[in-house]
Amino acid sequence: MALTVAVAGLWPVPVLAVPLLLIQYSYRRYAGIRATYRQTIASLARSTEIAGYTPTGHAREVAGLSRAVGRELGLSEPRLTVLEYAALMHDIGQLSLVDPVPAGATEPLPAAEQRKIALLGGAVVRQTGVPAEVALVVERQADPYREQPLAARIVRAVNAYTELVSGPAAEGTAGAAALRALERLRLATARDFDPVVVEALATVLSRGVYGRPR
């Protein structure tokens, strides 16, 4: 713009300013949509806690640890965002249950029941206006890991870990519970958990940031 003014005077300035104004408007709309998504997702994540279906803070715990594992596996920022959103809403299907699952722990349930809850959760997410990739992760989280997208593999493994270290079955110190939980996941890598994801989870936990349940 400065070079143009030096050559042609001030008349091109309004013309050149139009693209800048459009970019600013577009960015504000994008930021507004992102804020709306986050508010919707936060409300849905809290709904299972308020209704007594899941422990307080469980969704945030799974989301934070899932994002750390995703970063460890080299996911891009957009894919990390999808992963975080799906992790926050991974239990939303439990609202369809007549009787809450004890402590909200879905991993011990029969595979058919896990699949039903996941599909119901995905259906709810698809009605919220959140990107379809998020709903896909939610509804695929109970599939055998070889059939899952990577984000669903991460959510399932992290959810199982947090349930094992903070649920009624957890015994002893936090460190001992974490080791037992990881061992349980490693023993189930034939079908349920991706061994690459489990080892990435172990690496993240070894740094001491997510070793204790909140």
VENDA-V281988 format. One record per pair of residues at least 4 apart in sequence whose ideal C-beta (glycine too) atoms are under 8 Angstrom apart, sorted by the first residue. I is the first residue (numbers start at 0). J is the second residue. If there is no record, write none. Layout:
# VENDA-V281988
i=I j=J
i=I j=J
This chain:
# VENDA-V281988
i=0 j=4
i=0 j=11
i=0 j=12
i=0 j=15
i=0 j=16
i=1 j=5
i=2 j=6
i=3 j=7
i=3 j=11
i=3 j=12
i=3 j=15
i=4 j=8
i=4 j=9
i=4 j=11
i=4 j=12
i=7 j=11
i=10 j=14
i=11 j=15
i=12 j=16
i=13 j=17
i=15 j=19
i=16 j=20
i=17 j=21
i=18 j=22
i=19 j=23
i=20 j=24
i=21 j=25
i=22 j=26
i=23 j=27
i=24 j=28
i=25 j=29
i=26 j=30
i=27 j=31
i=28 j=32
i=29 j=33
i=30 j=34
i=31 j=35
i=32 j=36
i=33 j=37
i=34 j=38
i=35 j=39
i=35 j=128
i=36 j=40
i=36 j=84
i=36 j=128
i=36 j=129
i=36 j=130
i=37 j=41
i=38 j=42
i=39 j=43
i=39 j=127
i=39 j=128
i=39 j=129
i=40 j=44
i=40 j=84
i=40 j=87
i=40 j=88
i=40 j=127
i=40 j=129
i=41 j=45
i=41 j=87
i=42 j=46
i=43 j=87
i=43 j=88
i=43 j=91
i=43 j=123
i=43 j=124
i=43 j=127
i=44 j=48
i=44 j=58
i=44 j=59
i=44 j=62
i=44 j=87
i=44 j=88
i=44 j=91
i=45 j=49
i=45 j=58
i=46 j=50
i=46 j=91
i=46 j=94
i=47 j=52
i=47 j=53
i=47 j=58
i=47 j=90
i=47 j=91
i=47 j=93
i=47 j=94
i=47 j=103
i=48 j=52
i=48 j=53
i=48 j=54
i=48 j=55
i=48 j=56
i=48 j=57
i=48 j=58
i=50 j=94
i=50 j=99
i=51 j=99
i=52 j=90
i=52 j=93
i=52 j=94
i=52 j=96
i=52 j=99
i=52 j=100
i=52 j=103
i=53 j=57
i=53 j=58
i=53 j=90
i=53 j=93
i=53 j=103
i=54 j=102
i=54 j=103
i=54 j=165
i=56 j=60
i=56 j=213
i=57 j=61
i=57 j=90
i=57 j=103
i=57 j=161
i=57 j=165
i=58 j=62
i=58 j=86
i=58 j=87
i=58 j=88
i=58 j=89
i=58 j=90
i=59 j=63
i=59 j=87
i=59 j=213
i=60 j=64
i=60 j=161
i=60 j=165
i=60 j=212
i=60 j=213
i=61 j=65
i=61 j=86
i=61 j=87
i=61 j=89
i=61 j=154
i=61 j=157
i=61 j=158
i=61 j=161
i=62 j=66
i=62 j=83
i=62 j=86
i=62 j=87
i=63 j=67
i=63 j=209
i=64 j=68
i=64 j=157
i=64 j=160
i=64 j=161
i=64 j=200
i=64 j=203
i=64 j=209
i=65 j=69
i=65 j=82
i=65 j=83
i=65 j=86
i=65 j=153
i=65 j=154
i=65 j=157
i=66 j=70
i=66 j=79
i=66 j=82
i=66 j=83
i=66 j=86
i=67 j=71
i=67 j=203
i=67 j=208
i=67 j=209
i=68 j=72
i=68 j=153
i=68 j=156
i=68 j=157
i=68 j=196
i=68 j=199
i=68 j=200
i=68 j=203
i=69 j=74
i=69 j=78
i=69 j=79
i=69 j=82
i=69 j=150
i=69 j=153
i=70 j=74
i=70 j=79
i=71 j=199
i=71 j=202
i=71 j=203
i=72 j=149
i=72 j=153
i=72 j=195
i=72 j=196
i=72 j=199
i=74 j=78
i=74 j=79
i=74 j=82
i=74 j=149
i=74 j=150
i=75 j=79
i=76 j=80
i=77 j=81
i=78 j=82
i=78 j=150
i=79 j=83
i=80 j=84
i=81 j=85
i=81 j=130
i=81 j=132
i=81 j=133
i=81 j=136
i=81 j=150
i=82 j=86
i=82 j=136
i=82 j=150
i=82 j=153
i=82 j=154
i=83 j=87
i=84 j=88
i=84 j=129
i=84 j=130
i=84 j=133
i=85 j=89
i=85 j=124
i=85 j=133
i=85 j=136
i=85 j=137
i=85 j=140
i=85 j=150
i=85 j=151
i=85 j=154
i=86 j=153
i=86 j=154
i=86 j=157
i=86 j=158
i=88 j=120
i=88 j=123
i=88 j=124
i=88 j=129
i=88 j=133
i=88 j=137
i=89 j=120
i=89 j=137
i=89 j=140
i=89 j=154
i=89 j=158
i=90 j=103
i=90 j=105
i=90 j=116
i=90 j=120
i=91 j=120
i=91 j=123
i=91 j=124
i=91 j=137
i=92 j=115
i=92 j=116
i=92 j=117
i=92 j=118
i=92 j=119
i=92 j=120
i=92 j=121
i=92 j=123
i=92 j=137
i=93 j=99
i=93 j=100
i=93 j=103
i=93 j=105
i=93 j=116
i=93 j=120
i=94 j=123
i=95 j=116
i=95 j=119
i=96 j=100
i=96 j=116
i=99 j=103
i=100 j=104
i=100 j=105
i=100 j=108
i=101 j=167
i=102 j=162
i=102 j=166
i=102 j=167
i=103 j=162
i=104 j=162
i=104 j=166
i=104 j=167
i=105 j=112
i=105 j=113
i=105 j=116
i=105 j=141
i=105 j=158
i=105 j=162
i=106 j=113
i=106 j=158
i=106 j=159
i=106 j=162
i=106 j=163
i=108 j=112
i=108 j=113
i=108 j=116
i=109 j=113
i=110 j=114
i=110 j=141
i=111 j=115
i=112 j=116
i=113 j=117
i=113 j=141
i=114 j=118
i=114 j=141
i=114 j=142
i=115 j=119
i=116 j=120
i=116 j=141
i=117 j=121
i=117 j=137
i=117 j=138
i=117 j=139
i=117 j=140
i=117 j=141
i=117 j=142
i=118 j=122
i=118 j=138
i=119 j=123
i=120 j=124
i=120 j=137
i=120 j=138
i=121 j=125
i=121 j=134
i=121 j=135
i=121 j=137
i=121 j=138
i=121 j=139
i=122 j=126
i=122 j=134
i=122 j=138
i=123 j=127
i=124 j=129
i=124 j=133
i=124 j=134
i=124 j=137
i=124 j=138
i=125 j=131
i=125 j=134
i=129 j=133
i=129 j=134
i=130 j=134
i=131 j=135
i=132 j=136
i=132 j=150
i=133 j=137
i=134 j=138
i=135 j=139
i=135 j=148
i=135 j=151
i=136 j=140
i=136 j=148
i=136 j=150
i=136 j=151
i=136 j=154
i=137 j=154
i=139 j=146
i=139 j=147
i=139 j=148
i=139 j=151
i=140 j=147
i=140 j=151
i=140 j=154
i=140 j=155
i=140 j=158
i=141 j=155
i=142 j=146
i=142 j=147
i=142 j=151
i=143 j=147
i=143 j=190
i=143 j=191
i=144 j=152
i=144 j=155
i=144 j=190
i=144 j=191
i=144 j=192
i=144 j=193
i=144 j=196
i=147 j=151
i=147 j=152
i=147 j=155
i=147 j=193
i=148 j=152
i=149 j=153
i=149 j=193
i=149 j=196
i=150 j=154
i=151 j=155
i=152 j=156
i=152 j=192
i=152 j=193
i=152 j=196
i=153 j=157
i=153 j=196
i=154 j=158
i=155 j=159
i=155 j=191
i=155 j=192
i=156 j=160
i=156 j=184
i=156 j=192
i=156 j=193
i=156 j=196
i=156 j=197
i=156 j=200
i=157 j=161
i=157 j=200
i=158 j=162
i=159 j=163
i=159 j=180
i=159 j=183
i=159 j=184
i=159 j=191
i=159 j=192
i=160 j=164
i=160 j=177
i=160 j=180
i=160 j=181
i=160 j=184
i=160 j=200
i=161 j=165
i=161 j=212
i=162 j=166
i=163 j=168
i=163 j=169
i=163 j=176
i=163 j=179
i=163 j=180
i=163 j=183
i=163 j=184
i=164 j=169
i=164 j=173
i=164 j=176
i=164 j=177
i=164 j=180
i=164 j=212
i=165 j=169
i=165 j=212
i=169 j=176
i=169 j=212
i=170 j=175
i=170 j=176
i=171 j=175
i=171 j=176
i=172 j=176
i=173 j=177
i=173 j=210
i=173 j=211
i=173 j=212
i=174 j=178
i=174 j=210
i=175 j=179
i=176 j=180
i=177 j=181
i=177 j=204
i=177 j=210
i=178 j=182
i=179 j=183
i=180 j=184
i=181 j=185
i=181 j=197
i=181 j=200
i=181 j=201
i=181 j=204
i=182 j=186
i=183 j=187
i=184 j=188
i=184 j=192
i=184 j=197
i=184 j=200
i=185 j=192
i=185 j=194
i=185 j=197
i=187 j=191
i=187 j=192
i=188 j=192
i=188 j=193
i=188 j=194
i=188 j=197
i=192 j=196
i=192 j=197
i=193 j=197
i=194 j=198
i=195 j=199
i=196 j=200
i=197 j=201
i=198 j=202
i=199 j=203
i=200 j=204
i=201 j=205
i=202 j=206
i=203 j=208
i=203 j=209
i=204 j=209
i=204 j=210
